[in-house]
Amino acid sequence: MKIVVVLMLVAILFSLFTALRGVLKRGGSQDKAVKALTLRVALSISLFVLLMVGFYFGLIPTTGL
């Protein structure tokens, strides 16, 4: 479970910096930045749901990760 959470966080950060690069690049299309930010939001929501499901089924103990 911990590995999945860490991989999701890395994917979220990668998407965030991809969007930042798309915004800061001169003459670049804003389309890539919007897609990267949309992906980041989707990954963040998925991670939240994954953590809630893990907590519900007891994969994450109440004492923490």
mmCIF file as gemmi writes it, N, C-alpha and C atoms, coordinates in Angstrom:
data_model
loop_
_atom_site.group_PDB
_atom_site.id
_atom_site.type_symbol
_atom_site.label_atom_id
_atom_site.label_alt_id
_atom_site.label_comp_id
_atom_site.label_asym_id
_atom_site.label_entity_id
_atom_site.label_seq_id
_atom_site.pdbx_PDB_ins_code
_atom_site.Cartn_x
_atom_site.Cartn_y
_atom_site.Cartn_z
_atom_site.occupancy
_atom_site.B_iso_or_equiv
_atom_site.pdbx_formal_charge
_atom_site.auth_seq_id
_atom_site.auth_asym_id
_atom_site.pdbx_PDB_model_num
ATOM 1 N N . MET Axp A 1 ? 0.829 -1.192 0 1 0 ? 1 A 1
ATOM 2 C CA . MET Axp A 1 ? 0 0 0 1 0 ? 1 A 1
ATOM 3 C C . MET Axp A 1 ? 0.875 1.258 0 1 0 ? 1 A 1
ATOM 4 N N . LYS Axp A 2 ? 1.951 1.205 0.772 1 0 ? 2 A 1
ATOM 5 C CA . LYS Axp A 2 ? 2.829 2.379 0.839 1 0 ? 2 A 1
ATOM 6 C C . LYS Axp A 2 ? 3.477 2.675 -0.508 1 0 ? 2 A 1
ATOM 7 N N . ILE Axp A 3 ? 3.841 1.612 -1.217 1 0 ? 3 A 1
ATOM 8 C CA . ILE Axp A 3 ? 4.493 1.802 -2.512 1 0 ? 3 A 1
ATOM 9 C C . ILE Axp A 3 ? 3.527 2.444 -3.505 1 0 ? 3 A 1
ATOM 10 N N . VAL Axp A 4 ? 2.277 2.018 -3.467 1 0 ? 4 A 1
ATOM 11 C CA . VAL Axp A 4 ? 1.27 2.588 -4.37 1 0 ? 4 A 1
ATOM 12 C C . VAL Axp A 4 ? 1.067 4.073 -4.067 1 0 ? 4 A 1
ATOM 13 N N . VAL Axp A 5 ? 1.002 4.42 -2.794 1 0 ? 5 A 1
ATOM 14 C CA . VAL Axp A 5 ? 0.815 5.82 -2.402 1 0 ? 5 A 1
ATOM 15 C C . VAL Axp A 5 ? 2.004 6.668 -2.855 1 0 ? 5 A 1
ATOM 16 N N . VAL Axp A 6 ? 3.201 6.156 -2.655 1 0 ? 6 A 1
ATOM 17 C CA . VAL Axp A 6 ? 4.399 6.91 -3.058 1 0 ? 6 A 1
ATOM 18 C C . VAL Axp A 6 ? 4.445 7.069 -4.578 1 0 ? 6 A 1
ATOM 19 N N . LEU Axp A 7 ? 4.094 6.006 -5.305 1 0 ? 7 A 1
ATOM 20 C CA . LEU Axp A 7 ? 4.084 6.106 -6.774 1 0 ? 7 A 1
ATOM 21 C C . LEU Axp A 7 ? 3.037 7.1 -7.259 1 0 ? 7 A 1
ATOM 22 N N . MET Axp A 8 ? 1.886 7.121 -6.605 1 0 ? 8 A 1
ATOM 23 C CA . MET Axp A 8 ? 0.847 8.094 -6.981 1 0 ? 8 A 1
ATOM 24 C C . MET Axp A 8 ? 1.333 9.524 -6.708 1 0 ? 8 A 1
ATOM 25 N N . LEU Axp A 9 ? 1.99 9.734 -5.574 1 0 ? 9 A 1
ATOM 26 C CA . LEU Axp A 9 ? 2.503 11.07 -5.263 1 0 ? 9 A 1
ATOM 27 C C . LEU Axp A 9 ? 3.564 11.511 -6.266 1 0 ? 9 A 1
ATOM 28 N N . VAL Axp A 10 ? 4.42 10.586 -6.678 1 0 ? 10 A 1
ATOM 29 C CA . VAL Axp A 10 ? 5.438 10.909 -7.687 1 0 ? 10 A 1
ATOM 30 C C . VAL Axp A 10 ? 4.768 11.262 -9.018 1 0 ? 10 A 1
ATOM 31 N N . ALA Axp A 11 ? 3.731 10.517 -9.387 1 0 ? 11 A 1
ATOM 32 C CA . ALA Axp A 11 ? 3.005 10.806 -10.625 1 0 ? 11 A 1
ATOM 33 C C . ALA Axp A 11 ? 2.324 12.169 -10.548 1 0 ? 11 A 1
ATOM 34 N N . ILE Axp A 12 ? 1.778 12.509 -9.384 1 0 ? 12 A 1
ATOM 35 C CA . ILE Axp A 12 ? 1.137 13.815 -9.2 1 0 ? 12 A 1
ATOM 36 C C . ILE Axp A 12 ? 2.161 14.935 -9.342 1 0 ? 12 A 1
ATOM 37 N N . LEU Axp A 13 ? 3.311 14.78 -8.722 1 0 ? 13 A 1
ATOM 38 C CA . LEU Axp A 13 ? 4.361 15.8 -8.835 1 0 ? 13 A 1
ATOM 39 C C . LEU Axp A 13 ? 4.879 15.914 -10.269 1 0 ? 13 A 1
ATOM 40 N N . PHE Axp A 14 ? 5.039 14.786 -10.941 1 0 ? 14 A 1
ATOM 41 C CA . PHE Axp A 14 ? 5.496 14.817 -12.336 1 0 ? 14 A 1
ATOM 42 C C . PHE Axp A 14 ? 4.504 15.58 -13.214 1 0 ? 14 A 1
ATOM 43 N N . SER Axp A 15 ? 3.221 15.312 -13.01 1 0 ? 15 A 1
ATOM 44 C CA . SER Axp A 15 ? 2.188 16 -13.774 1 0 ? 15 A 1
ATOM 45 C C . SER Axp A 15 ? 2.187 17.501 -13.47 1 0 ? 15 A 1
ATOM 46 N N . LEU Axp A 16 ? 2.39 17.838 -12.211 1 0 ? 16 A 1
ATOM 47 C CA . LEU Axp A 16 ? 2.424 19.249 -11.814 1 0 ? 16 A 1
ATOM 48 C C . LEU Axp A 16 ? 3.577 19.988 -12.492 1 0 ? 16 A 1
ATOM 49 N N . PHE Axp A 17 ? 4.761 19.384 -12.507 1 0 ? 17 A 1
ATOM 50 C CA . PHE Axp A 17 ? 5.896 20.045 -13.126 1 0 ? 17 A 1
ATOM 51 C C . PHE Axp A 17 ? 5.802 20.046 -14.651 1 0 ? 17 A 1
ATOM 52 N N . THR Axp A 18 ? 5.127 19.058 -15.217 1 0 ? 18 A 1
ATOM 53 C CA . THR Axp A 18 ? 4.877 19.071 -16.658 1 0 ? 18 A 1
ATOM 54 C C . THR Axp A 18 ? 3.981 20.25 -17.027 1 0 ? 18 A 1
ATOM 55 N N . ALA Axp A 19 ? 2.966 20.487 -16.206 1 0 ? 19 A 1
ATOM 56 C CA . ALA Axp A 19 ? 2.08 21.633 -16.447 1 0 ? 19 A 1
ATOM 57 C C . ALA Axp A 19 ? 2.839 22.948 -16.274 1 0 ? 19 A 1
ATOM 58 N N . LEU Axp A 20 ? 3.689 23.016 -15.274 1 0 ? 20 A 1
ATOM 59 C CA . LEU Axp A 20 ? 4.483 24.229 -15.054 1 0 ? 20 A 1
ATOM 60 C C . LEU Axp A 20 ? 5.384 24.513 -16.245 1 0 ? 20 A 1
ATOM 61 N N . ARG Axp A 21 ? 6 23.468 -16.774 1 0 ? 21 A 1
ATOM 62 C CA . ARG Axp A 21 ? 6.862 23.635 -17.946 1 0 ? 21 A 1
ATOM 63 C C . ARG Axp A 21 ? 6.044 24.12 -19.144 1 0 ? 21 A 1
ATOM 64 N N . GLY Axp A 22 ? 4.826 23.596 -19.294 1 0 ? 22 A 1
ATOM 65 C CA . GLY Axp A 22 ? 3.966 24.014 -20.393 1 0 ? 22 A 1
ATOM 66 C C . GLY Axp A 22 ? 3.529 25.459 -20.27 1 0 ? 22 A 1
ATOM 67 N N . VAL Axp A 23 ? 3.321 25.925 -19.036 1 0 ? 23 A 1
ATOM 68 C CA . VAL Axp A 23 ? 2.902 27.315 -18.823 1 0 ? 23 A 1
ATOM 69 C C . VAL Axp A 23 ? 4.064 28.276 -19.046 1 0 ? 23 A 1
ATOM 70 N N . LEU Axp A 24 ? 5.243 27.908 -18.58 1 0 ? 24 A 1
ATOM 71 C CA . LEU Axp A 24 ? 6.385 28.814 -18.665 1 0 ? 24 A 1
ATOM 72 C C . LEU Axp A 24 ? 7.048 28.834 -20.041 1 0 ? 24 A 1
ATOM 73 N N . LYS Axp A 25 ? 6.816 27.808 -20.834 1 0 ? 25 A 1
ATOM 74 C CA . LYS Axp A 25 ? 7.442 27.741 -22.148 1 0 ? 25 A 1
ATOM 75 C C . LYS Axp A 25 ? 6.834 28.793 -23.069 1 0 ? 25 A 1
ATOM 76 N N . ARG Axp A 26 ? 7.691 29.596 -23.679 1 0 ? 26 A 1
ATOM 77 C CA . ARG Axp A 26 ? 7.22 30.647 -24.576 1 0 ? 26 A 1
ATOM 78 C C . ARG Axp A 26 ? 6.752 30.035 -25.882 1 0 ? 26 A 1
ATOM 79 N N . GLY Axp A 27 ? 5.594 30.438 -26.295 1 0 ? 27 A 1
ATOM 80 C CA . GLY Axp A 27 ? 5.054 29.945 -27.553 1 0 ? 27 A 1
ATOM 81 C C . GLY Axp A 27 ? 4.484 28.539 -27.458 1 0 ? 27 A 1
ATOM 82 N N . GLY Axp A 28 ? 4.543 27.957 -26.267 1 0 ? 28 A 1
ATOM 83 C CA . GLY Axp A 28 ? 4.001 26.618 -26.097 1 0 ? 28 A 1
ATOM 84 C C . GLY Axp A 28 ? 2.486 26.646 -26.026 1 0 ? 28 A 1
ATOM 85 N N . SER Axp A 29 ? 1.897 25.523 -26.315 1 0 ? 29 A 1
ATOM 86 C CA . SER Axp A 29 ? 0.443 25.487 -26.283 1 0 ? 29 A 1
ATOM 87 C C . SER Axp A 29 ? -0.036 25.305 -24.849 1 0 ? 29 A 1
ATOM 88 N N . GLN Axp A 30 ? -1.069 26.028 -24.51 1 0 ? 30 A 1
ATOM 89 C CA . GLN Axp A 30 ? -1.648 25.924 -23.174 1 0 ? 30 A 1
ATOM 90 C C . GLN Axp A 30 ? -2.441 24.626 -23.037 1 0 ? 30 A 1
ATOM 91 N N . ASP Axp A 31 ? -2.685 23.983 -24.157 1 0 ? 31 A 1
ATOM 92 C CA . ASP Axp A 31 ? -3.453 22.732 -24.161 1 0 ? 31 A 1
ATOM 93 C C . ASP Axp A 31 ? -2.757 21.649 -23.341 1 0 ? 31 A 1
ATOM 94 N N . LYS Axp A 32 ? -1.441 21.55 -23.474 1 0 ? 32 A 1
ATOM 95 C CA . LYS Axp A 32 ? -0.691 20.542 -22.724 1 0 ? 32 A 1
ATOM 96 C C . LYS Axp A 32 ? -0.743 20.817 -21.232 1 0 ? 32 A 1
ATOM 97 N N . ALA Axp A 33 ? -0.673 22.08 -20.878 1 0 ? 33 A 1
ATOM 98 C CA . ALA Axp A 33 ? -0.724 22.442 -19.467 1 0 ? 33 A 1
ATOM 99 C C . ALA Axp A 33 ? -2.08 22.104 -18.869 1 0 ? 33 A 1
ATOM 100 N N . VAL Axp A 34 ? -3.135 22.36 -19.603 1 0 ? 34 A 1
ATOM 101 C CA . VAL Axp A 34 ? -4.484 22.053 -19.112 1 0 ? 34 A 1
ATOM 102 C C . VAL Axp A 34 ? -4.662 20.545 -18.964 1 0 ? 34 A 1
ATOM 103 N N . LYS Axp A 35 ? -4.162 19.775 -19.927 1 0 ? 35 A 1
ATOM 104 C CA . LYS Axp A 35 ? -4.265 18.316 -19.833 1 0 ? 35 A 1
ATOM 105 C C . LYS Axp A 35 ? -3.461 17.78 -18.657 1 0 ? 35 A 1
ATOM 106 N N . ALA Axp A 36 ? -2.275 18.338 -18.428 1 0 ? 36 A 1
ATOM 107 C CA . ALA Axp A 36 ? -1.446 17.885 -17.31 1 0 ? 36 A 1
ATOM 108 C C . ALA Axp A 36 ? -2.099 18.226 -15.978 1 0 ? 36 A 1
ATOM 109 N N . LEU Axp A 37 ? -2.704 19.405 -15.873 1 0 ? 37 A 1
ATOM 110 C CA . LEU Axp A 37 ? -3.38 19.771 -14.632 1 0 ? 37 A 1
ATOM 111 C C . LEU Axp A 37 ? -4.637 18.942 -14.411 1 0 ? 37 A 1
ATOM 112 N N . THR Axp A 38 ? -5.338 18.605 -15.491 1 0 ? 38 A 1
ATOM 113 C CA . THR Axp A 38 ? -6.499 17.727 -15.38 1 0 ? 38 A 1
ATOM 114 C C . THR Axp A 38 ? -6.08 16.346 -14.894 1 0 ? 38 A 1
ATOM 115 N N . LEU Axp A 39 ? -4.98 15.848 -15.419 1 0 ? 39 A 1
ATOM 116 C CA . LEU Axp A 39 ? -4.456 14.564 -14.982 1 0 ? 39 A 1
ATOM 117 C C . LEU Axp A 39 ? -4.053 14.615 -13.505 1 0 ? 39 A 1
ATOM 118 N N . ARG Axp A 40 ? -3.457 15.731 -13.087 1 0 ? 40 A 1
ATOM 119 C CA . ARG Axp A 40 ? -3.051 15.867 -11.692 1 0 ? 40 A 1
ATOM 120 C C . ARG Axp A 40 ? -4.248 15.841 -10.762 1 0 ? 40 A 1
ATOM 121 N N . VAL Axp A 41 ? -5.317 16.521 -11.14 1 0 ? 41 A 1
ATOM 122 C CA . VAL Axp A 41 ? -6.528 16.524 -10.32 1 0 ? 41 A 1
ATOM 123 C C . VAL Axp A 41 ? -7.125 15.121 -10.256 1 0 ? 41 A 1
ATOM 124 N N . ALA Axp A 42 ? -7.153 14.435 -11.387 1 0 ? 42 A 1
ATOM 125 C CA . ALA Axp A 42 ? -7.689 13.066 -11.411 1 0 ? 42 A 1
ATOM 126 C C . ALA Axp A 42 ? -6.849 12.13 -10.542 1 0 ? 42 A 1
ATOM 127 N N . LEU Axp A 43 ? -5.535 12.268 -10.606 1 0 ? 43 A 1
ATOM 128 C CA . LEU Axp A 43 ? -4.664 11.442 -9.771 1 0 ? 43 A 1
ATOM 129 C C . LEU Axp A 43 ? -4.839 11.756 -8.292 1 0 ? 43 A 1
ATOM 130 N N . SER Axp A 44 ? -5.007 13.019 -7.967 1 0 ? 44 A 1
ATOM 131 C CA . SER Axp A 44 ? -5.194 13.418 -6.569 1 0 ? 44 A 1
ATOM 132 C C . SER Axp A 44 ? -6.501 12.863 -6.013 1 0 ? 44 A 1
ATOM 133 N N . ILE Axp A 45 ? -7.558 12.941 -6.787 1 0 ? 45 A 1
ATOM 134 C CA . ILE Axp A 45 ? -8.844 12.388 -6.347 1 0 ? 45 A 1
ATOM 135 C C . ILE Axp A 45 ? -8.745 10.871 -6.213 1 0 ? 45 A 1
ATOM 136 N N . SER Axp A 46 ? -8.07 10.23 -7.154 1 0 ? 46 A 1
ATOM 137 C CA . SER Axp A 46 ? -7.891 8.778 -7.086 1 0 ? 46 A 1
ATOM 138 C C . SER Axp A 46 ? -7.098 8.373 -5.843 1 0 ? 46 A 1
ATOM 139 N N . LEU Axp A 47 ? -6.071 9.133 -5.524 1 0 ? 47 A 1
ATOM 140 C CA . LEU Axp A 47 ? -5.281 8.843 -4.328 1 0 ? 47 A 1
ATOM 141 C C . LEU Axp A 47 ? -6.126 9.007 -3.075 1 0 ? 47 A 1
ATOM 142 N N . PHE Axp A 48 ? -6.928 10.035 -3.024 1 0 ? 48 A 1
ATOM 143 C CA . PHE Axp A 48 ? -7.801 10.255 -1.876 1 0 ? 48 A 1
ATOM 144 C C . PHE Axp A 48 ? -8.774 9.093 -1.713 1 0 ? 48 A 1
ATOM 145 N N . VAL Axp A 49 ? -9.396 8.672 -2.81 1 0 ? 49 A 1
ATOM 146 C CA . VAL Axp A 49 ? -10.335 7.55 -2.755 1 0 ? 49 A 1
ATOM 147 C C . VAL Axp A 49 ? -9.608 6.267 -2.358 1 0 ? 49 A 1
ATOM 148 N N . LEU Axp A 50 ? -8.415 6.05 -2.892 1 0 ? 50 A 1
ATOM 149 C CA . LEU Axp A 50 ? -7.629 4.877 -2.543 1 0 ? 50 A 1
ATOM 150 C C . LEU Axp A 50 ? -7.307 4.847 -1.053 1 0 ? 50 A 1
ATOM 151 N N . LEU Axp A 51 ? -6.949 5.986 -0.491 1 0 ? 51 A 1
ATOM 152 C CA . LEU Axp A 51 ? -6.657 6.048 0.944 1 0 ? 51 A 1
ATOM 153 C C . LEU Axp A 51 ? -7.907 5.795 1.781 1 0 ? 51 A 1
ATOM 154 N N . MET Axp A 52 ? -9.03 6.325 1.36 1 0 ? 52 A 1
ATOM 155 C CA . MET Axp A 52 ? -10.277 6.093 2.098 1 0 ? 52 A 1
ATOM 156 C C . MET Axp A 52 ? -10.695 4.62 2.036 1 0 ? 52 A 1
ATOM 157 N N . VAL Axp A 53 ? -10.558 3.999 0.87 1 0 ? 53 A 1
ATOM 158 C CA . VAL Axp A 53 ? -10.893 2.581 0.73 1 0 ? 53 A 1
ATOM 159 C C . VAL Axp A 53 ? -9.926 1.73 1.556 1 0 ? 53 A 1
ATOM 160 N N . GLY Axp A 54 ? -8.655 2.064 1.529 1 0 ? 54 A 1
ATOM 161 C CA . GLY Axp A 54 ? -7.673 1.337 2.33 1 0 ? 54 A 1
ATOM 162 C C . GLY Axp A 54 ? -7.952 1.451 3.821 1 0 ? 54 A 1
ATOM 163 N N . PHE Axp A 55 ? -8.367 2.611 4.249 1 0 ? 55 A 1
ATOM 164 C CA . PHE Axp A 55 ? -8.708 2.803 5.651 1 0 ? 55 A 1
ATOM 165 C C . PHE Axp A 55 ? -9.969 2.023 6.009 1 0 ? 55 A 1
ATOM 166 N N . TYR Axp A 56 ? -10.953 2.031 5.127 1 0 ? 56 A 1
ATOM 167 C CA . TYR Axp A 56 ? -12.219 1.34 5.379 1 0 ? 56 A 1
ATOM 168 C C . TYR Axp A 56 ? -12.01 -0.177 5.504 1 0 ? 56 A 1
ATOM 169 N N . PHE Axp A 57 ? -11.186 -0.741 4.626 1 0 ? 57 A 1
ATOM 170 C CA . PHE Axp A 57 ? -10.969 -2.184 4.646 1 0 ? 57 A 1
ATOM 171 C C . PHE Axp A 57 ? -9.855 -2.614 5.601 1 0 ? 57 A 1
ATOM 172 N N . GLY Axp A 58 ? -9.28 -1.684 6.318 1 0 ? 58 A 1
ATOM 173 C CA . GLY Axp A 58 ? -8.282 -2.028 7.328 1 0 ? 58 A 1
ATOM 174 C C . GLY Axp A 58 ? -6.873 -2.193 6.81 1 0 ? 58 A 1
ATOM 175 N N . LEU Axp A 59 ? -6.618 -1.811 5.566 1 0 ? 59 A 1
ATOM 176 C CA . LEU Axp A 59 ? -5.266 -1.891 5.034 1 0 ? 59 A 1
ATOM 177 C C . LEU Axp A 59 ? -4.357 -0.828 5.634 1 0 ? 59 A 1
ATOM 178 N N . ILE Axp A 60 ? -4.964 0.256 6.09 1 0 ? 60 A 1
ATOM 179 C CA . ILE Axp A 60 ? -4.248 1.336 6.769 1 0 ? 60 A 1
ATOM 180 C C . ILE Axp A 60 ? -4.723 1.333 8.214 1 0 ? 60 A 1
ATOM 181 N N . PRO Axp A 61 ? -3.843 1.042 9.162 1 0 ? 61 A 1
ATOM 182 C CA . PRO Axp A 61 ? -4.286 1.016 10.555 1 0 ? 61 A 1
ATOM 183 C C . PRO Axp A 61 ? -4.636 2.404 11.064 1 0 ? 61 A 1
ATOM 184 N N . THR Axp A 62 ? -5.458 2.459 12.099 1 0 ? 62 A 1
ATOM 185 C CA . THR Axp A 62 ? -5.898 3.751 12.637 1 0 ? 62 A 1
ATOM 186 C C . THR Axp A 62 ? -4.766 4.51 13.302 1 0 ? 62 A 1
ATOM 187 N N . THR Axp A 63 ? -3.629 3.858 13.556 1 0 ? 63 A 1
ATOM 188 C CA . THR Axp A 63 ? -2.505 4.542 14.185 1 0 ? 63 A 1
ATOM 189 C C . THR Axp A 63 ? -1.679 5.313 13.168 1 0 ? 63 A 1
ATOM 190 N N . GLY Axp A 64 ? -1.953 5.141 11.884 1 0 ? 64 A 1
ATOM 191 C CA . GLY Axp A 64 ? -1.245 5.885 10.846 1 0 ? 64 A 1
ATOM 192 C C . GLY Axp A 64 ? -0.627 4.962 9.821 1 0 ? 64 A 1
ATOM 193 N N . LEU Axp A 65 ? 0.1 5.564 8.879 1 0 ? 65 A 1
ATOM 194 C CA . LEU Axp A 65 ? 0.73 4.777 7.827 1 0 ? 65 A 1
ATOM 195 C C . LEU Axp A 65 ? 1.953 4.104 8.391 1 0 ? 65 A 1
